[in-house]
Amino acid sequence: MNAGYLLLIGAPDDLKGDIALTLGLPIPENFAVLFGGEGIRAYGSGIEVNALAGNAGIVLGSCEMTHVPASAFDGSASAAAEVTEIFSAGAAHQQLWGSFIGCYSSQGEITLYRSPFSTLSAFWRRCGKLVAVSNDALLLRKMVSSLSLDERYLVDTLISDWQPSSRTSIAGLNSLGSGEALILRPPEVRCQRQWDPSAHVQAPPMMDVDEAVELLRRYLKRSISLETRQHGKILLDYSGGLDSSLIASLLADHPHPFTAVNYHFGPGIGDERDYARAAMQYLGGELIEQQLDPDHVDLERSAAASLPHPYRRAFVQGVDRAAVDAAARVGASRSLNGAGGDNVFAHLQSSAPLADALRNFGPGPFSLRVARDIANAADASVVHVMKQGMLKALGLSRRKMRQDFQFLSEEVTRLALTRTERERAGGGSKLGPGKQEHLMMMNDAEFHLLGFDRGDALQMSFPLLAQPLIEICLRIPSWMWVRNGINRSLIREAFSRELPPSIKRRGSKGGHTDYQYAVFRRHRAKARELLMEGHLARMGIVDRASVEIAFRDMIRMEVGTVSRLMRLIDYEAWLSAWRNGNG
C-alpha cells in the first residue's frame, strides 16, 4: 500500500517515446504510467493522481486549498485550471497545503515542488541527461549503480543526529526538503526554498490569546476533516497523551470509523494504559491494547533501507508490527499518528520564553509572571528560571548543538571536532531565543515522517504537521505557550471542551524506554557482534574497546547508553542494506 512514484524530468527531446524502455530503466512492475507531458514522465502506484490543465504537469498526493476548506481538485476543469495557475505563479506554498508533490512545466522551466512535511519524500539524482526523482532511494540507486557512501556526512549525523539537509549519506543522491522546489531549465538544475518557516516566525506576532485559540481550533479541525474525507478505517496510535488525544477527540465528533491502539510493554516506565482507558471511555471510542514483543525486532534489518540515510530506531520495528497486527484485527487501512505535536505546539522546556519576554517588555511584572509560569510548568524554582532567562536574553547562554561522541573512535572524534571549530556559525540570530528554539524544533519535526515498516501495509498520516497549523503556531509568542504554568497551554485551551478531563492538565509523557531496553537485552549477543565486527568497526568509526567495556557492565548500563548503542546498530543495519544493494 505504500505509495511509490518515479519522475523523469528533462528536455522534451530527451523524453520522447517510452524513455524508460529506451534506457532500460528498472521501473517496478506495479508502477503504471501516470503522466506524459513536455519534459515530464511520471510512473507510480498506490497514490492519488491529479493532472494540471493543458497537460502542464501532475500533482501526486492530497492537495488542499489554504484559504478555502476544500480539496484543490474536485474533478472539474475549472479547479484544475485554478491549481495550474497557482503553480505557474510560484504560489503553491501560499495557496496550497497537504501531502503532495507537484511537477509542472511553465515558460521553459520544469519545477518540482514538495509540500511542507509531505509524507511523500523526494530524493533526486542525475541520470544521464535526465533528473530522476523518487521516494525510493533504492530505485534511484538501481538506475545508475555508481553511488558511493558519503562517509563524512554519515559520521556527522552520528555525532549531531539527523538534521534536514539536501545532503544524504549517499554521494550524488540529494533530498528535497519541506517546501523546497527543484527547478530545471535543462541542463541547469537548481534548488529553491519556497516555503520558509522563519518567515512566519519573523511575521508580526499574534498577541491576542482569543485570536490564537480560535485559529488553532480552526486549522486543527481542518486537518482532521481532511482525514475523515478519505476512505478506509483509521487506526490511531494512542498513548493517552495530549497530542494523540487531540486527534482522538476530533475523530470522535465524526461518524468516520476509527480505532485507537495503545502500545505497551507491561507495567513500568512508559505504561500509559490507564490514561488511554480513561480517555477513550470519556470519548466513547474503541481502544485495543497491543503488547510489544522484543522478538519482533531484527537488529540486522533496517526499516530505512529504501531511504538514503538511517532515520529510524530499530525498536520501532516492534511497534510497527503491533500496528499492522492491530489494523488486521479491526480492518483498518490507514494509520494516524500524533508525532510532531511537541514541535508544533512549542513544548520548549527551557527558560527561552522568558528571554523573549524580557527582550520585548523588559524586567517587570509581565516578565516575572512568565518566569512563574515556566517554573510551574517545569517544576523548577523561579530564581533559577529568572537567572537562565536573563542570560539567554543577553546572549550569554545559547542552546548548544547536540553532539555525542560516545563509542566513536579517537580519530573520528578528532576530525569532527576540528571541523566543528572551523565551521561554527559566526553571528547570532536576530530571533528571540524562544522563537529560535521553536524554529529549531520545527526543523527537527520532519524526522517523524520517515522510516516506518507499517508504511508497506498502511497509509500513514500526521495531522499535527499540517502547514496552516504550523504557520499559526510559529506566529504565537513563545511565552503564550506556558500560560498559567501549563505547557502547550493554548492548544489545551483551544480544545478544552473536547479533551478528556484526565488529559487537559496532564504534563507527563510516556515512551518506550522499557521496551527498547528489553529489545537490547534480548538481542545482546547479536548487538555486540554487529558493533564489534560490523561495517562501522571496520571503517574505523566505532571504537571497539569502549563498546566491549560497555557490554561487560550490562547491569549498570544506563538508558542513555542503551539508546546510543541502539542508534549505532541502526546505522550498521542500514550500511549492510546499502552495501548489499537491497532492503
C-alpha positions in Angstrom: 0.0 0.0 0.0 3.0 2.3 0.5 2.7 5.0 -2.2 5.5 5.0 -4.7 6.5 7.1 -7.7 9.2 7.9 -10.1 9.5 11.1 -12.1 11.9 11.5 -15.0 12.4 15.2 -15.9 14.5 16.7 -18.7 14.4 18.4 -22.1 11.4 17.4 -24.2 13.7 15.9 -26.9 15.3 13.6 -24.3 11.9 12.3 -23.2 10.4 11.2 -26.5 8.6 7.8 -26.6 8.8 5.4 -23.8 12.0 6.7 -22.3 12.1 4.1 -19.5 12.0 1.3 -22.1 14.6 3.0 -24.3 17.1 3.5 -21.4 16.3 0.1 -19.9 15.4 1.7 -16.6 14.2 -0.7 -13.8 10.6 0.6 -13.4 8.9 -1.6 -10.8 6.3 -4.0 -12.2 3.4 -2.5 -10.2 4.2 1.0 -11.5 1.8 2.4 -14.1 2.4 5.4 -16.4 0.8 8.3 -14.6 1.6 11.2 -16.9 3.5 12.1 -20.0 4.0 15.8 -20.9 6.6 18.2 -22.1 9.7 17.3 -20.3 7.9 15.1 -17.6 7.3 11.4 -17.3 5.6 10.0 -14.2 5.2 6.4 -13.0 3.7 5.2 -9.8 1.4 3.0 -7.7 -1.0 3.4 -4.8 -1.0 7.2 -5.0 -3.6 9.9 -5.7 -3.0 11.5 -9.1 -4.4 14.8 -10.4 -3.4 16.3 -13.8 -2.9 20.0 -14.2 -4.7 21.9 -17.0 -3.3 21.9 -20.5 -1.1 18.9 -19.9 1.2 21.2 -17.9 2.0 18.7 -15.2 0.8 16.5 -12.4 0.2 16.5 -8.7 0.8 13.4 -6.6 -0.8 13.0 -3.2 -3.5 15.0 -1.4 -3.7 18.7 -2.2 -5.9 21.2 -0.3 -6.7 24.9 -0.8 -5.3 27.0 2.0 -7.9 29.8 2.2 -10.9 27.6 1.5 -11.7 24.4 3.4 -11.8 22.2 0.3 -9.7 19.9 -1.8 -7.8 21.6 -4.6 -9.2 19.1 -7.1 -12.8 18.3 -7.5 -12.7 16.7 -10.9 -13.7 19.8 -12.7 -11.7 21.6 -15.4 -12.1 24.9 -13.6 -10.4 23.5 -10.4 -7.6 22.1 -12.4 -7.1 25.4 -14.2 -7.1 27.3 -10.9 -4.4 25.0 -9.4 -2.4 25.2 -12.6 -2.4 29.0 -12.3 -1.3 28.8 -8.7 1.7 26.6 -9.6 2.6 28.7 -12.6 2.7 31.8 -10.4 5.0 30.1 -7.9 2.4 30.5 -5.2 1.8 26.8 -4.2 3.5 27.4 -0.8 1.0 30.2 -0.1 -2.3 28.9 -1.5 -2.0 25.1 -1.3 -1.2 22.6 1.5 -1.4 18.9 2.1 0.9 16.0 1.5 1.9 16.2 -2.2 4.5 16.5 -4.9 3.7 18.9 -7.7 5.6 18.7 -11.0 4.8 21.2 -13.8 6.2 23.0 -16.8 5.9 26.7 -17.3 7.8 29.2 -19.5 10.5 26.8 -20.4 11.2 25.6 -16.9 10.1 22.5 -15.1 9.5 22.8 -11.4 9.1 20.0 -8.8 7.7 21.3 -5.5 7.4 19.2 -2.3 4.8 20.5 0.2 5.9 21.1 3.8 6.0 17.9 5.8 4.7 15.7 3.0 4.8 12.0 3.7 6.0 11.7 0.1 9.7 12.0 0.2 11.6 13.4 -2.8 15.1 12.1 -3.4 16.7 13.0 -6.7 19.8 12.4 -8.8 21.0 13.0 -12.3 20.5 10.1 -14.7 22.4 10.9 -17.9 20.6 14.0 -19.4 17.6 13.4 -17.2 16.9 14.1 -13.5 15.2 11.2 -11.7 13.1 11.8 -8.6 11.5 9.2 -6.3 10.5 8.5 -2.7 12.5 5.2 -3.0 16.2 5.8 -2.9 16.9 2.2 -3.7 15.1 2.6 -7.0 17.3 5.6 -7.9 20.4 3.5 -7.0 19.4 0.8 -9.4 19.1 3.3 -12.2 22.8 4.1 -12.0 24.8 1.9 -9.7 27.8 4.2 -9.2 26.6 5.7 -6.0 29.1 5.7 -3.1 28.9 6.3 0.6 29.3 9.9 1.9 31.2 8.8 5.0 31.7 12.3 6.3 28.0 13.1 6.3 27.2 9.7 7.9 29.7 10.4 10.7 28.5 14.0 11.2 24.9 12.7 11.7 26.1 10.1 14.2 27.6 12.9 16.2 24.9 15.6 15.9 22.0 13.4 15.0 20.0 13.9 11.8 19.1 17.4 10.6 17.1 18.3 7.5 19.6 18.7 4.6 19.8 18.5 0.9 22.7 16.1 1.5 22.3 12.4 2.2 24.6 9.6 3.3 24.9 8.6 -0.4 27.1 10.8 -2.5 25.3 12.1 -5.6 21.8 11.4 -4.1 20.1 14.5 -2.9 17.0 15.2 -0.8 14.3 17.8 -1.4 13.1 19.3 1.9 9.8 20.7 3.2 8.6 23.5 0.9 11.6 23.2 -1.4 11.5 23.2 -5.2 13.7 21.6 -7.8 13.9 23.9 -10.8 15.1 22.6 -14.2 16.0 24.6 -17.3 17.9 21.8 -18.9 20.7 21.2 -18.5 20.7 23.6 -15.4 19.3 22.3 -12.2 18.9 24.4 -9.0 17.1 24.1 -5.6 15.0 26.9 -4.2 13.3 27.2 -0.8 9.8 28.4 -1.4 8.2 27.8 2.0 10.3 29.2 4.7 9.2 28.7 8.3 11.5 31.5 9.5 9.3 33.9 7.5 6.3 33.1 9.8 8.5 33.3 12.9 9.5 36.8 11.8 6.0 37.9 10.9 4.1 40.2 13.2 3.3 38.1 16.3 -0.2 37.0 17.2 -0.5 38.8 20.6 -4.3 38.2 21.1 -4.9 35.0 23.0 -8.5 34.6 21.8 -7.5 35.0 18.2 -4.7 32.4 18.6 -7.1 30.0 20.3 -9.7 30.4 17.6 -7.2 29.9 14.7 -5.7 26.8 16.4 -9.2 25.3 16.6 -10.0 26.1 13.0 -6.8 24.7 11.4 -6.5 21.6 13.5 -10.2 20.8 12.8 -9.5 21.3 9.1 -6.6 18.9 9.3 -8.7 16.2 10.9 -11.5 17.0 8.4 -9.1 16.1 5.6 -8.5 12.7 7.3 -12.2 12.0 7.7 -12.9 12.7 4.0 -10.6 9.9 2.9 -11.6 6.3 2.5 -10.7 3.5 4.9 -11.0 2.8 8.6 -8.5 4.6 10.7 -6.1 3.1 13.3 -4.9 5.9 15.7 -1.7 5.4 17.6 -3.0 6.4 21.1 -0.8 7.0 24.1 -3.3 8.9 26.2 -1.1 11.9 25.9 -2.1 15.4 24.8 -1.2 15.1 21.1 -2.9 11.8 20.3 -5.9 12.9 22.5 -6.4 16.0 20.3 -6.7 13.8 17.3 -8.9 11.3 19.1 -11.3 13.9 20.5 -11.9 15.4 17.0 -12.2 12.0 15.3 -14.9 11.1 17.9 -17.0 14.0 16.6 -17.2 12.4 13.2 -19.1 9.3 12.1 -15.9 8.1 10.3 -14.8 4.8 12.0 -11.6 4.7 13.9 -9.9 2.5 16.5 -7.4 3.7 19.0 -4.4 1.4 19.8 -2.2 1.7 22.8 1.2 0.0 22.6 2.7 -1.1 25.9 5.4 -3.4 27.4 3.6 -4.2 30.6 3.7 -2.2 33.9 6.7 0.2 34.2 8.1 3.3 32.7 6.0 4.5 29.8 2.9 2.4 30.6 0.1 4.7 29.7 -2.8 2.3 29.5 -4.7 3.9 32.5 -4.6 7.3 30.7 -5.7 5.7 27.4 -8.6 3.7 29.0 -10.0 6.7 30.9 -9.7 9.0 27.9 -11.4 6.6 25.4 -14.1 5.8 27.9 -14.9 9.5 28.1 -14.8 9.8 24.3 -16.8 6.7 23.7 -14.2 5.3 21.3 -12.9 1.8 20.7 -9.5 1.0 22.3 -7.3 -2.0 21.8 -4.1 -2.7 23.6 -1.1 -4.2 21.9 1.8 -5.6 23.9 5.2 -5.2 22.3 7.4 -8.2 21.8 11.2 -7.9 21.7 11.3 -10.9 19.3 9.6 -8.7 16.7 12.8 -6.7 16.2 15.6 -7.9 13.9 18.7 -5.8 14.6 20.2 -6.8 11.2 17.2 -5.4 9.3 16.9 -1.7 8.5 13.5 -0.1 8.3 15.2 2.7 6.4 16.7 0.5 3.7 14.8 2.4 0.9 16.0 5.7 2.3 19.4 7.3 1.8 20.0 7.6 5.5 19.3 5.5 8.6 16.5 7.6 10.1 14.6 5.2 12.2 15.3 3.4 15.6 15.3 -0.4 15.4 12.8 -0.9 18.2 10.1 0.9 16.1 10.0 -2.4 14.1 8.2 -3.9 17.1 5.7 -1.0 17.3 5.1 -1.2 13.5 4.5 -5.0 13.7 2.0 -4.4 16.5 0.3 -1.7 14.4 -0.1 -3.9 11.4 -1.5 -6.7 13.6 -4.0 -4.3 15.2 -5.0 -3.0 11.8 -5.7 -6.5 10.5 -7.9 -7.2 13.6 -10.1 -4.2 13.0 -9.9 -3.9 9.2 -8.1 -0.6 9.2 -6.2 0.6 6.1 -4.9 3.9 7.4 -2.7 4.9 10.4 -2.8 8.3 12.1 0.0 9.4 14.4 0.3 12.5 16.7 4.1 12.8 16.2 5.4 16.3 15.9 3.0 17.8 18.5 5.7 18.8 20.9 7.5 20.6 18.0 4.4 22.4 16.6 3.0 23.4 20.0 6.4 24.7 21.3 7.0 22.3 24.2 10.3 24.1 24.8 11.0 23.0 28.4 13.5 25.9 28.9 13.8 29.5 30.0 13.9 30.7 26.4 10.2 32.1 26.5 11.3 34.3 29.4 14.2 35.6 27.4 11.7 36.6 24.7 9.5 38.3 27.2 12.5 40.2 28.7 13.5 41.4 25.2 10.0 42.6 24.4 8.8 44.0 27.7 12.0 44.3 29.9 12.1 43.3 33.5 8.9 43.9 35.3 5.6 42.3 36.3 4.9 40.7 33.0 8.3 39.0 32.7 8.0 37.9 36.4 4.7 36.3 35.6 6.2 34.5 32.6 9.0 33.3 34.9 6.5 31.9 37.3 4.6 30.1 34.5 7.8 28.5 33.3 8.8 27.5 36.8 5.4 25.9 37.5 5.3 24.1 34.1 8.9 22.7 34.7 8.7 22.2 38.4 11.7 24.5 38.9 12.5 27.5 41.1 11.5 31.0 39.9 15.0 32.2 40.8 16.7 29.6 38.6 14.3 30.4 35.7 14.9 34.2 36.1 18.7 33.7 36.1 18.7 31.5 33.0 16.2 33.7 31.2 18.3 36.8 31.7 21.4 35.1 30.5 19.6 34.0 27.3 18.1 37.4 26.8 21.6 39.0 27.0 23.0 36.4 24.6 25.3 34.9 27.2 23.6 31.4 27.1 22.6 29.7 23.9 21.1 26.3 23.1 24.2 24.2 22.2 24.3 22.0 19.1 23.8 18.4 20.1 26.9 16.4 19.9 27.6 12.8 21.1 31.0 11.2 20.6 30.2 8.2 22.8 31.7 4.9 21.3 33.3 6.7 18.4 37.0 6.3 17.6 39.6 8.9 18.6 40.4 9.6 15.0 36.8 10.3 14.1 36.3 12.5 17.2 39.4 14.5 16.5 38.5 15.2 12.8 34.9 16.0 13.8 35.9 18.5 16.5 38.3 20.2 14.1 35.5 20.6 11.5 33.1 21.9 14.2 35.5 24.7 15.3 36.2 25.6 11.6 32.5 25.6 10.6 31.0 27.1 13.7 28.5 29.8 12.8 29.8 33.3 13.5 26.8 35.6 14.2 23.8 35.2 16.4 20.2 35.1 15.2 18.0 38.2 15.3 15.2 36.0 16.6 14.5 35.8 20.3 15.8 32.7 22.0 12.4 31.2 22.4 11.3 31.7 18.8 14.7 30.4 17.7 14.3 27.2 19.7 10.8 26.8 18.4 12.1 27.1 14.8 14.8 24.6 15.5 12.2 22.1 16.9 10.1 22.6 13.7 13.2 21.8 11.6 13.6 18.6 13.6 10.0 17.5 13.1 10.5 16.0 9.6 12.3 13.1 11.2 8.9 11.8 12.4 7.8 11.1 8.9 10.4 8.7 7.8 11.3 5.0 8.0 8.2 3.2 9.2 7.8 -0.5 8.4 4.0 -0.2 8.6 4.0 2.1 5.5 4.0 -1.0 3.4 0.6 -2.1 4.7 -1.0 1.2 6.0 -1.4 4.7 4.6 0.3 6.9 7.2 -0.8 10.5 8.2 0.5 13.0 10.7 -2.4 15.5 11.2 -0.5 17.8 13.6 2.1 18.5 11.0 -0.3 20.5 8.8 1.2 23.5 7.1 -1.5 26.1 8.0 -1.5 24.9 11.7 2.3 25.2 11.8 2.3 28.7 10.3 -0.2 29.9 13.0 1.9 28.3 15.8 5.1 29.9 14.6 3.5 33.4 14.9 2.4 32.9 18.5 4.9 34.4 21.1 6.8 31.7 22.9 5.6 32.8 26.4 2.0 32.3 25.5 2.6 28.5 25.2 3.2 28.3 29.0 0.3 30.5 30.2 -0.9 29.7 33.7 2.1 27.3 34.2 0.9 24.7 31.8 2.9 23.5 28.8 1.3 23.8 25.4 -1.4 25.7 27.1 -3.0 27.4 24.1 -3.8 24.2 22.3 -5.2 22.8 25.6 -7.4 25.9 25.9 -8.5 25.7 22.2 -9.9 22.2 22.8 -10.9 22.3 26.4 -14.4 21.3 25.6 -13.3 18.2 23.6 -10.4 16.9 25.6 -11.0 14.2 28.2 -10.6 15.6 31.8 -7.7 13.3 32.5 -5.7 14.9 29.6 -6.5 18.6 30.0 -3.7 19.2 32.5 -1.6 16.2 32.1 2.1 17.2 31.8 3.8 13.8 32.0 4.8 11.8 28.9 5.3 8.1 28.4 7.5 6.4 25.9 9.1 3.0 25.0 12.1 3.1 27.2 11.4 -0.2 28.9 10.7 -1.8 25.6 13.9 -0.5 24.0 15.9 -1.8 26.9 14.2 -5.2 26.6 15.0 -5.4 22.9 18.6 -4.7 23.7 18.8 -7.3 26.4 17.1 -10.0 24.3 19.4 -9.4 21.4 22.5 -8.6 23.4 24.8 -11.2 21.7 23.8 -10.0 18.2 24.1 -6.4 19.2 27.7 -7.0 20.4 28.6 -8.9 17.2 27.3 -6.2 14.9 29.2 -3.4 16.7 32.4 -5.3 17.2 32.6 -6.9 13.8 30.4 -4.8 11.5 31.0 -2.1 9.0 31.3 0.7 11.5 34.1 -1.1 13.3 35.9 -2.0 10.1 35.6 1.6 8.8 37.3 2.9 12.0 34.2 4.8 13.1 33.3 2.8 16.2 35.8 2.3 19.0 35.7 -1.4 19.7 37.4 -1.1 23.1 34.7 1.3 24.5 32.0 -0.9 23.1 33.5 -4.0 24.7 33.7 -2.2 28.1 30.0 -1.2 27.9 28.9 -4.8 27.2 30.8 -6.1 30.2 28.8 -3.9 32.5 25.3 -4.6 31.3 23.8 -4.5 34.9 24.7 -0.8 35.4 24.2 0.3 31.8 22.2 3.5 31.7 19.2 4.1 29.5 21.1 6.7 27.5 23.9 4.3 26.8 21.4 1.7 25.5 19.9 4.3 23.3 23.3 5.2 21.9 24.3 1.6 21.2 20.9 1.0 19.5 21.4 4.1 17.3 24.8 2.7 16.2 23.1 -0.6 15.4 20.6 1.3 13.2 23.5 2.7 11.2 25.1 -0.7 11.0 21.9 -2.3 9.6 21.4 0.5 7.1 25.0 0.2 5.9 24.6 -3.5 5.4 21.4 -3.0 3.4 23.1 -0.4 1.1 26.3 -2.3 0.6 24.3 -5.4 -0.3 22.2 -3.3 -2.7 18.8 -4.3 -1.2 16.5 -3.8 1.7 
